[in-house]
């Protein structure tokens, strides 16, 4: 979550298109982090789209 927060703060003022491009690169470079978060959320019983959840968290939740 800390890395996701950092990404969010770096890109908080990006336009949506730019944010999505940066997100694509970030996810490709951070597969280990994403895999760990996927396992964590699955263990907590989350059964939704984890990539979508992480994207929305980075784009909207951490911007507060």
Secondary structure, DSSP 8 states (H G I E B T S, - for coil): -HHHHHHHHHTTTS-HHHHHHHHHHHHHH-HHHHHHHHHHHHHTT--S-HHHHHHHHHHTGGG-
